Structures are given as structure tokens and as C-alpha cells.
């Protein structure tokens, strides 16, 4: 599929756009790159778990886009990393966590979850520079998942 800016499927900047991508399983944060040498040149390597998670996000984004071209205008990004409630929590704290009154203030940091949206470049949007507003959460849930909601400023 042609994803160039002049593609007939390109959505105009002012058009309403909304897509939600739910990635099942515990949300993975982007790992730090590792520096190494390949072919006599210095390289930065991404760990296999991060590569796998990025590939999963790309695949789910392509399915959600259903052949549409990347959006061209400014977007609002809402990202929620739903983490599993630790088994070590008491019943009372577990209930508070599931009610949304106790939060996961543990690693990974939220900004490392946010870095995973790089996987959406050239699929959902042309470039993540189009993200003009971000709302992010780390929460507890029975079912861990990463929910990525992208909408145009027009909607």
C-alpha cells in the first residue's frame, strides 16, 4: 500500500480521526538500548522483549487501521498501562487498587511506556511529532493490558 503524503487514501488534516488499540498482556516499557559492535561499527541494539512488544503493537495498529493511510494532522494521545494487581497486596488494598484508589507507583516509569508509541509511526500517524497532547495513566486491573487511544484534534 502506498503510504506517501499524496496517496488518495490520505486523511485530510481537518478530518475527524479516532482509533483505539488494546494490546493484551502486561504492558511492557521500552527497554534501554544496549551498545555493541556489529561489522566493525558501533550499534545500539534493542532487547528482544522490547522488539517483540513493538512488533505486537505495530501489528495491532495495522489491524485497527484496516488499510487506512496514516493520519496527517495533530493528534491527542491517551495511553493507559493497566497493570496486574500484585498478589502480595492485602484484600483491602486489592479492592482499593481495583476501584482506582491505589496506584502502581513502581517501575517501570510511565515515560518508558510512552516510548512504545514509536511503533505507531507510519501506521497510525506519519510521525509522533504530530502528538500535541498526551494523557497517561498507570492503573491496576484484573486483566493487564496497554490501551492506546489516538484522536484528531477535530474530534
C-alpha positions in Angstrom: 0.0 0.0 0.0 1.3 3.5 -0.8 1.6 5.5 2.4 3.0 8.6 0.8 1.5 12.0 1.6 0.0 12.2 -1.8 -1.8 8.8 -1.5 -5.5 9.1 -2.4 -6.3 7.4 1.0 -4.6 10.1 3.0 -6.9 11.6 5.5 -7.1 15.4 5.4 -5.7 17.2 8.4 -9.1 18.6 9.5 -10.9 15.2 9.2 -12.1 13.5 12.3 -9.9 10.6 13.3 -10.2 8.2 16.2 -8.6 4.8 16.8 -8.2 2.6 20.0 -5.6 -0.1 20.2 -5.7 -2.6 23.1 -2.6 -4.7 23.5 -3.3 -7.7 25.8 -0.9 -8.9 28.5 1.2 -7.0 31.0 2.3 -3.6 29.5 5.9 -3.6 28.7 8.0 -0.4 28.9 10.7 0.3 26.3 14.0 -1.0 27.5 17.2 0.9 27.3 19.3 0.3 24.2 22.5 -1.7 24.5 25.6 -0.5 22.7 27.6 -3.1 20.8 29.7 -3.6 17.7 28.5 -5.3 14.5 30.5 -5.4 11.4 33.2 -3.2 12.9 30.6 -0.4 13.6 29.1 0.8 16.8 25.4 0.0 17.0 22.6 0.4 19.5 20.6 -2.8 20.0 17.1 -3.1 21.3 16.5 -6.1 23.6 14.4 -9.0 22.2 11.4 -8.5 24.6 11.1 -4.8 23.6 11.4 -5.7 19.9 8.7 -8.3 20.3 6.3 -5.9 22.1 6.9 -3.1 19.4 6.1 -5.7 16.7 2.9 -6.7 18.5 1.9 -3.0 18.8 2.6 -2.4 15.1 0.6 -5.5 14.1 -2.4 -4.5 16.2 -2.2 -0.9 14.9 -2.2 -2.2 11.3 -5.3 -4.3 12.1 -7.1 -1.3 13.7 -6.2 1.0 10.8 -7.7 -1.6 8.4 -5.8 -0.3 5.4 -6.3 3.4 6.1 -3.4 5.7 5.5 -1.6 7.3 8.5 -3.4 10.4 9.8 -1.7 13.7 8.8 -2.9 16.2 11.4 -2.3 16.9 15.1 -3.5 14.2 17.5 -4.3 13.7 21.1 -2.8 10.5 22.7 -4.3 8.8 25.6 -2.3 5.9 27.0 -3.2 3.7 29.9 -1.0 0.9 31.2 -3.2 -1.5 33.1 -1.0 -3.5 35.5 -2.0 -6.7 37.3 -2.6 -6.3 41.0 0.3 -7.8 42.9 -0.6 -10.9 44.8 1.2 -9.5 47.8 -1.4 -6.9 48.4 -4.0 -7.4 51.2 -7.6 -7.9 50.3 -8.4 -4.4 51.4 -5.6 -2.9 49.3 -6.5 -5.1 46.3 -10.1 -3.7 46.5 -8.7 -0.2 46.6 -6.5 -0.9 43.6 -9.3 -2.3 41.5 -11.5 0.7 42.5 -8.9 3.0 41.1 -7.9 4.4 44.5 -4.5 2.8 44.8 -2.0 3.3 42.1 1.1 1.4 40.8 3.9 3.7 41.9 6.5 1.2 40.9 8.8 0.7 37.9 8.6 0.9 35.0 8.2 4.7 34.8 5.3 5.9 32.7 7.6 7.7 30.2 9.0 4.3 29.2 5.5 3.1 28.4 5.0 6.2 26.4 8.1 5.5 24.3 6.4 2.4 23.0 4.2 4.6 20.8 7.1 5.0 18.4 5.7 1.7 17.0 2.8 3.7 15.6 4.9 5.9 13.3 3.9 5.5 9.6 1.0 3.3 10.6 -1.4 5.4 12.7 0.3 8.8 12.1 3.1 10.0 9.9 5.4 10.8 12.8 4.9 11.0 16.6 5.8 14.7 16.3 2.1 15.1 15.5 1.2 14.2 19.1 0.3 17.6 20.6 -1.4 16.4 23.8 -0.8 13.3 26.0 -2.9 11.9 28.8 -1.3 8.9 30.5 -2.2 6.6 33.4 -0.8 3.6 35.2 -3.6 1.7 36.8 -4.4 -1.7 38.3 -6.8 -4.1 36.7 -7.8 -7.8 36.8 -6.7 -8.0 33.1 -3.4 -6.4 32.3 -3.2 -4.5 29.0 -2.0 -1.4 27.3 -4.7 0.8 25.8 -3.6 3.4 23.2 -6.3 5.9 22.2 -5.5 8.3 19.4 -7.8 11.0 18.1 -7.6 14.1 16.0 -7.9 17.5 17.5 -11.1 17.8 15.4 -13.0 15.2 17.5 
